[in-house]
Amino acid sequence: MAEVFKAAKVTKNVWWVGAIDWNMRNFHGYATDRGTTYNAYLVIADKVTLVDTVKAAFKDEMLARIRSVIGDCTKIDYIISNHSEMDHTGCLMDTIAAVKPEKVFASLMGVKGLSAHFHTDYPFSAVENGGELELGGARFSFLETRMLHWPDSMVAYLPAHKLLFSQDGFGMHLSSSERFADELNEAVLEQEAARYYANILLPYSALVGNLLAKIADLGIEIDILAPDHGPIWRREIETILNLYSKWAVQKPARKAVIVYDTMWHSTEKMALAIGEGLAEGGISVRMLSLGTARRSDVITEMLDAGALLVGSPTLNNQMFPTVADILCYMKGLKPKNLVGAAFGSYGWSGEGARQVADILQSMGVDLVGEPLAVQYVPDGRALAECRALGLEIASRLDKICS
């Protein structure tokens, strides 16, 4: 019986044998409007190596793609696990049971993680950081990338092909029938790469910078970049590398993100007036109401911003629940190098704006002035204060960016 799912050739000896998840719309709380792929790769030499596996529900699709290349999955001799998260290892133990490989390799932390994750005493083999393995005629080298984005993370490199299996680095959540980045729209690629970086890798930006420097120092030449999500890069690889270099630095830009929610439009009126002041000061403004904007869109907009302003009404002596949600999400992702302010309308108690300011301060945001709180509906004088706040932040940001 002919296989429905076919592998895609990456090089003469390397095949993509992953799976396409057309319907995934949420990944750990971040919206994935375009689905994703779970990439796995088959390396053919005197012996056969499978690099990574896929999410549990997609095991049969992966095995079918493998069979389209080698006919029988039991011909796989080795498996390399670059990262133990379940979207890459969900079917690993079932694959091991079906394939019965000679060895399964992971980083030292990967061995510990896989053993603990699956409650197994399977004899995983640890590879050394910076070490090399000759696997049936294919030479691999390994580099640990701890906390990019798990402690066990590593990348595998095929020098003969100048091919880097980059695990979760340089990927994106994007399902498509095309396997290569050069077959896709450039604007979509940058948008989804930015969304992925902002929502997953942003807290580890310093480590991203260190990794890029290490790759350069070691003289690792990359002709093909094969991540575990999204398309494979085989041309103009400097495009994605340069984007990562830029995002890792988090250099402030003349852009402000205003995030708010509102009950009776009073906080919204304040947000709009602040935005007018920022725009008058020459700052590009992104206005995001939490009634419509998702948390992952907010953090993506912040990736190239220099200012963050957060507005909340007061409800039951607390900030508004949607504002608390986005601040919790932001704090975990650790954006840096931002100036900002807190603001909001209230009826009688008015704690919301102060609570927002306290969290922004704990995030390291350089706050401009005290929280701007307005009782009930802002009048002309209050809106003028809001506009003045926008102008003040624009002036501060202009100096930073000069």
C-alpha positions as CSV (number, residue, x, y, z in Angstrom):
1,M,0.0,0.0,0.0
2,A,1.4,3.4,-1.0
3,E,2.2,5.8,1.8
4,V,0.0,8.9,2.0
5,F,2.7,10.9,3.8
6,K,6.0,11.4,2.0
7,A,9.4,12.7,3.2
8,A,11.0,15.8,1.8
9,K,14.6,15.8,0.7
10,V,16.8,18.4,2.4
11,T,20.1,17.3,1.0
12,K,21.3,14.1,-0.7
13,N,21.5,12.3,2.6
14,V,19.1,14.2,4.8
15,W,15.3,14.0,4.7
16,W,12.5,15.9,6.6
17,V,10.2,13.3,8.1
18,G,8.2,15.5,10.5
19,A,4.5,16.3,10.8
20,I,2.3,19.2,10.0
21,D,-0.2,20.4,12.7
22,W,-2.6,22.5,10.6
23,N,-5.0,23.1,13.5
24,M,-3.0,24.1,16.5
25,R,-4.1,27.5,17.7
26,N,-2.5,27.8,21.1
27,F,0.9,26.9,22.4
28,H,1.4,27.5,26.2
29,G,-0.9,30.5,26.1
30,Y,0.4,32.1,22.9
31,A,-1.9,32.2,19.8
32,T,-0.6,30.2,16.9
33,D,-2.9,31.4,14.1
34,R,-1.0,29.5,11.4
35,G,-0.6,26.2,13.1
36,T,2.9,24.6,13.3
37,T,5.1,21.7,12.3
38,Y,7.0,19.2,14.4
39,N,10.2,18.6,12.4
40,A,12.2,15.4,12.5
41,Y,15.0,14.5,10.2
42,L,16.4,11.2,8.8
43,V,20.2,11.1,8.1
44,I,21.1,8.3,5.7
45,A,24.7,7.0,5.8
46,D,26.1,3.5,6.3
47,K,23.7,3.5,9.1
48,V,20.5,5.5,9.6
49,T,20.0,8.2,12.3
50,L,16.7,9.9,13.2
51,V,17.1,13.4,14.6
52,D,14.2,14.2,17.0
53,T,10.7,12.8,16.9
54,V,7.2,14.5,17.0
55,K,4.2,15.1,19.2
56,A,2.5,11.9,20.3
57,A,-0.6,12.3,18.1
58,F,1.6,12.6,15.0
59,K,3.6,9.5,15.4
60,D,2.0,7.6,12.5
61,E,2.6,10.5,10.2
62,M,6.2,10.6,11.0
63,L,6.7,6.8,10.7
64,A,4.9,6.9,7.3
65,R,7.3,9.6,6.1
66,I,10.3,7.5,7.3
67,R,9.0,4.5,5.5
68,S,8.7,6.5,2.3
69,V,12.5,6.8,2.4
70,I,13.8,3.5,3.9
71,G,10.9,1.2,3.6
72,D,11.2,-0.3,7.1
73,C,11.4,1.9,10.2
74,T,13.5,-0.8,12.0
75,K,16.4,0.2,9.7
76,I,16.9,3.2,12.0
77,D,20.1,2.6,14.0
78,Y,20.3,5.7,16.1
79,I,18.0,8.4,17.5
80,I,19.2,11.9,18.6
81,S,17.0,13.8,21.0
82,N,18.0,17.5,21.0
83,H,15.2,18.6,23.4
84,S,12.9,16.7,25.7
85,E,9.8,18.8,25.5
86,M,6.7,16.7,24.6
87,D,6.2,18.3,21.2
88,H,9.5,16.7,20.2
89,T,9.5,13.6,22.3
90,G,5.8,12.7,22.8
91,C,6.2,9.6,20.6
92,L,9.8,8.9,21.5
93,M,9.3,5.9,23.7
94,D,6.8,4.4,21.3
95,T,9.3,5.0,18.5
96,I,12.1,3.3,20.5
97,A,9.8,0.3,21.1
98,A,9.0,0.0,17.4
99,V,12.5,0.7,16.0
100,K,14.7,-0.8,18.7
101,P,17.7,1.5,17.8
102,E,21.2,0.6,18.9
103,K,21.5,3.9,20.9
104,V,19.5,7.0,21.7
105,F,21.6,10.1,22.3
106,A,20.8,13.3,24.3
107,S,22.7,15.9,26.3
108,L,23.6,15.0,29.8
109,M,20.7,17.0,31.1
110,G,18.6,15.5,28.3
111,V,19.3,12.0,29.6
112,K,18.2,13.1,33.1
113,G,15.1,14.9,31.7
114,L,14.0,12.0,29.5
115,S,14.4,9.5,32.2
116,A,12.5,11.6,34.7
117,H,9.8,12.6,32.2
118,F,9.0,9.1,31.0
119,H,9.7,7.4,34.4
120,T,12.0,5.0,32.5
121,D,15.3,3.3,33.1
122,Y,16.0,3.1,29.3
123,P,19.8,3.5,28.8
124,F,19.9,6.8,27.0
125,S,23.5,7.8,26.1
126,A,24.8,11.3,27.0
127,V,26.9,13.2,24.4
128,E,29.5,15.7,25.5
129,N,29.1,19.4,25.1
130,G,31.4,20.2,22.1
131,G,31.8,16.4,21.4
132,E,31.6,14.5,18.2
133,L,30.2,11.1,17.2
134,E,30.7,9.0,14.1
135,L,27.4,7.3,13.5
136,G,27.7,4.8,10.7
137,G,29.5,7.2,8.3
138,A,27.8,10.4,9.4
139,R,29.8,12.6,11.7
140,F,27.8,14.7,14.1
141,S,29.1,17.4,16.6
142,F,27.0,18.6,19.5
143,L,26.7,21.9,21.3
144,E,24.7,22.4,24.5
145,T,22.3,25.4,24.4
146,R,21.1,25.2,28.0
147,M,18.0,27.3,28.7
148,L,17.3,27.8,25.0
149,H,14.8,27.2,26.1
150,W,15.1,24.2,28.5
151,P,18.0,23.0,30.6
152,D,18.5,20.0,28.4
153,S,18.6,21.8,25.0
154,M,21.3,21.1,22.5
155,V,21.9,21.4,18.8
156,A,23.5,18.9,16.4
157,Y,25.7,19.8,13.5
158,L,26.6,17.8,10.3
159,P,29.9,19.3,9.1
160,A,29.8,17.4,5.8
161,H,26.5,19.2,4.9
162,K,27.2,22.4,6.9
163,L,23.7,21.6,8.4
164,L,22.7,22.7,11.9
165,F,19.8,20.9,13.5
166,S,18.9,23.9,15.6
167,Q,16.1,22.4,17.8
168,D,13.8,25.2,19.0
169,G,16.2,28.0,17.9
170,F,15.5,29.9,14.7
171,G,12.1,28.2,14.3
172,M,8.5,29.5,14.2
173,H,5.0,28.1,14.5
174,L,3.9,28.0,10.9
175,S,2.2,25.1,9.1
176,S,2.6,25.0,5.3
177,S,2.9,22.5,2.5
178,E,6.2,24.2,1.7
179,R,9.3,22.9,3.6
180,F,11.7,25.7,2.9
181,A,11.8,29.4,4.0
182,D,12.6,30.6,0.5
183,E,9.3,29.1,-0.7
184,L,7.3,31.3,1.7
185,N,6.3,35.0,1.9
186,E,9.1,37.0,3.6
187,A,6.7,39.2,5.6
188,V,5.0,36.1,7.0
189,L,8.3,34.6,7.9
190,E,9.5,37.7,9.8
191,Q,6.1,38.1,11.5
192,E,6.0,34.5,12.7
193,A,9.7,34.4,13.6
194,A,9.2,37.5,15.7
195,R,6.1,36.1,17.4
196,Y,8.0,32.9,18.2
197,Y,11.0,34.7,19.6
198,A,8.9,37.1,21.7
199,N,6.7,34.5,23.2
200,I,9.3,31.8,23.8
201,L,12.9,32.9,23.6
202,L,12.8,36.5,24.8
203,P,13.7,35.7,28.5
204,Y,16.9,34.1,27.2
205,S,18.0,36.9,25.0
206,A,21.5,37.1,26.7
207,L,22.0,33.4,26.0
208,V,20.9,33.8,22.4
209,G,23.6,36.5,21.9
210,N,26.1,34.2,23.5
211,L,25.2,31.3,21.2
212,L,25.5,33.5,18.1
213,A,28.9,34.7,19.3
214,K,30.0,31.1,20.0
215,I,28.9,29.9,16.6
216,A,31.0,32.7,15.1
217,D,34.0,32.0,17.3
218,L,34.0,28.3,16.5
219,G,33.8,29.1,12.8
220,I,30.7,26.9,12.4
221,E,29.6,27.4,8.7
222,I,25.9,27.0,8.2
223,D,24.5,26.4,4.7
224,I,21.3,24.8,6.1
225,L,19.4,25.7,9.3
226,A,17.0,23.0,10.2
227,P,14.8,23.9,13.3
228,D,12.2,21.8,15.0
229,H,9.3,24.1,14.1
230,G,8.5,25.8,10.9
231,P,10.4,26.0,7.6
232,I,14.0,25.0,6.9
233,W,16.5,27.7,5.9
234,R,18.7,26.8,3.0
235,R,19.2,30.3,1.4
236,E,19.8,33.8,2.9
237,I,20.3,32.2,6.3
238,E,21.8,35.5,7.5
239,T,18.2,36.9,7.4
240,I,17.1,34.9,10.4
241,L,20.5,35.1,12.1
242,N,20.4,38.9,11.8
243,L,16.9,39.1,13.2
244,Y,17.9,37.0,16.2
245,S,21.0,39.3,16.7
246,K,18.7,42.3,16.7
247,W,16.1,40.9,19.0
248,A,18.6,39.5,21.5
249,V,20.0,43.0,22.1
250,Q,16.5,44.5,22.8
251,K,17.7,47.9,21.7
252,P,15.0,50.6,22.4
253,A,13.3,52.1,19.3
254,R,11.0,55.1,18.8
255,K,8.0,52.9,19.3
256,A,5.5,52.8,22.2
257,V,3.1,50.1,23.1
258,I,0.0,51.2,25.0
259,V,-1.9,48.3,26.6
260,Y,-5.1,48.8,28.5
261,D,-8.5,47.5,29.3
262,T,-11.5,49.6,30.2
263,M,-15.0,49.3,31.8
264,W,-16.9,52.4,30.7
265,H,-14.3,53.8,28.2
266,S,-12.7,56.2,30.7
267,T,-9.3,54.4,30.8
268,E,-9.6,54.1,27.0
269,K,-10.0,57.8,26.6
270,M,-6.8,58.3,28.7
271,A,-5.0,55.8,26.5
272,L,-6.0,57.6,23.4
273,A,-4.9,61.0,24.8
274,I,-1.5,59.5,25.9
275,G,-1.1,58.1,22.4
276,E,-1.7,61.5,20.8
277,G,1.0,63.0,22.9
278,L,3.5,60.2,22.0
279,A,2.7,60.6,18.3
280,E,3.1,64.4,18.6
281,G,6.5,63.7,20.0
282,G,7.5,61.6,17.0
283,I,7.0,58.2,18.5
284,S,5.2,55.3,16.6
285,V,2.3,54.1,18.7
286,R,0.7,50.7,18.9
287,M,-2.6,50.9,20.8
288,L,-3.8,47.5,22.1
289,S,-7.1,47.0,23.9
290,L,-7.1,43.8,25.9
291,G,-10.7,43.4,24.9
292,T,-9.5,42.4,21.5
293,A,-5.7,41.9,21.6
294,R,-4.2,38.6,22.8
295,R,-1.3,38.4,25.1
296,S,1.0,36.9,22.5
297,D,0.3,39.9,20.1
298,V,1.1,42.3,22.8
299,I,4.5,40.8,23.6
300,T,5.3,40.6,19.9
301,E,4.7,44.3,19.5
302,M,7.0,44.9,22.4
303,L,9.9,43.1,20.8
304,D,11.0,46.3,18.9
305,A,9.5,48.9,21.2
306,G,11.2,51.4,23.6
307,A,8.2,52.3,25.7
308,L,5.4,50.4,27.5
309,L,2.4,52.1,29.0
310,V,-0.2,50.0,30.8
311,G,-3.7,51.3,31.8
312,S,-6.2,49.7,34.1
313,P,-9.5,50.6,35.7
314,T,-10.0,49.5,39.3
315,L,-12.3,46.6,40.0
316,N,-13.0,45.3,43.6
317,N,-9.9,47.2,44.8
318,Q,-7.7,45.5,42.2
319,M,-6.4,46.1,38.7
320,F,-8.6,44.7,36.0
321,P,-8.3,40.9,35.5
322,T,-7.1,41.1,31.9
323,V,-4.4,43.6,32.9
324,A,-3.2,41.3,35.6
325,D,-3.1,38.5,33.1
326,I,-0.9,40.4,30.6
327,L,1.4,41.7,33.3
328,C,1.9,38.2,34.6
329,Y,2.7,37.0,31.1
330,M,5.1,39.9,30.4
331,K,6.9,39.5,33.7
332,G,7.8,35.9,32.9
333,L,9.1,36.9,29.4
334,K,11.4,39.6,30.9
335,P,11.4,42.4,28.3
336,K,14.2,44.9,28.9
337,N,15.3,48.4,28.2
338,L,11.8,50.0,28.4
339,V,10.6,53.3,29.7
340,G,7.0,53.5,30.7
341,A,4.1,54.5,32.9
342,A,0.9,53.3,34.5
343,F,-2.5,55.0,34.2
344,G,-6.2,54.3,34.8
345,S,-9.6,55.6,35.8
346,Y,-11.3,54.6,39.0
347,G,-14.6,55.2,40.8
348,W,-13.9,55.4,44.6
349,S,-10.8,53.5,45.7
350,G,-8.3,53.7,42.8
351,E,-5.7,51.0,43.5
352,G,-5.5,49.7,39.9
353,A,-3.0,52.1,38.5
354,R,-0.7,51.9,41.5
355,Q,-0.7,48.1,41.4
356,V,0.2,48.3,37.7
357,A,3.1,50.6,38.4
358,D,4.4,48.3,41.1
359,I,4.6,45.4,38.7
360,L,6.1,47.5,36.0
361,Q,8.8,48.6,38.4
362,S,9.5,45.1,39.5
363,M,10.0,44.3,35.8
364,G,12.7,46.9,35.5
365,V,10.6,49.4,33.5
366,D,12.0,52.9,33.9
367,L,8.8,54.7,35.1
368,V,8.2,58.3,34.1
369,G,6.4,59.9,37.0
370,E,3.8,58.6,39.4
371,P,0.8,56.5,38.2
372,L,-1.7,58.8,36.4
373,A,-5.1,58.0,38.0
374,V,-8.3,59.9,37.1
375,Q,-11.5,59.6,39.0
376,Y,-14.6,58.7,37.0
377,V,-14.7,60.2,33.5
378,P,-11.6,62.2,32.4
379,D,-12.4,65.9,31.7
380,G,-10.5,68.2,29.4
381,R,-7.9,68.9,32.1
382,A,-7.3,65.3,32.8
383,L,-6.9,64.4,29.1
384,A,-4.4,67.3,28.8
385,E,-2.4,65.6,31.5
386,C,-2.5,62.4,29.6
387,R,-1.3,64.0,26.5
388,A,1.5,65.7,28.4
389,L,2.5,62.3,29.8
390,G,2.8,61.0,26.3
391,L,4.9,64.0,25.3
392,E,7.2,63.5,28.3
393,I,7.7,59.8,27.5
394,A,8.4,60.7,23.9
395,S,11.0,63.1,24.9
396,R,12.7,60.6,27.2
397,L,12.6,57.9,24.5
398,D,14.0,60.3,21.9
399,K,17.0,60.9,24.1
400,I,17.6,57.2,24.7
401,C,17.4,56.4,21.0
402,S,19.5,59.3,19.9
